[in-house]
């Protein structure tokens, strides 16, 4: 089975722009979670989607949003980028998003200039 | 709210030796799940081992084993016969079974493990 894939792998943007990141879960997995990883804050939960619905959300401003499609693929969007949004964005998938193990993608590294 | 603490920012071990990484957590829940993930320089997060809190038996996975002390809220990872490929950052993570916490892992700050040849 193919693993979790994320595109693009690297991205450079400037302040004020917006960005969309994509995540394709493992086949059959319906839950997709997003995390932000920075040297200062570590790994922080952004949100989780299941059956095209946002089911859980972390403490991030409204500039961070996401969606999930009927094939379970998910996108996250960050609008009005700030320098502090520079981070590795990780996506993880699991079967139902409850107690099963989450499997991570390789991440998208975003640099905001 | 649950928290996870890894008090060792960096550890080093000689190849073929054994090393133990520490993790403590704080929770008021009686049932939960704990994980160790490994993040090598490639940044791909890889599951190392998983422990269900209701199980008294410590989980093992080949050279990796845990010492789960529920009363002390401690969850350490032991790596035996360390190999150069074990060099990575290791994260301890907590998962709540409550419905309001779906899809959410709470991570510690990580421990960077160096393996010396």
Interface residues (C-beta under 8 A of the other chain):
Chain A: X31 X32 X33 X35 X42 X43 X45 X48 X49 X50 X55 X56 X58 X88 X90 X92 X94 X97 X98 X99 X101 X102 X103 X104 X105 X106 X107 X109
Chain B: X33 X35 X37 X42 X43 X44 X45 X46 X47 X50 X91 X95 X97 X99 X100 X101 X102 X103 X104 X105 X106 X107 X108 X109 X110
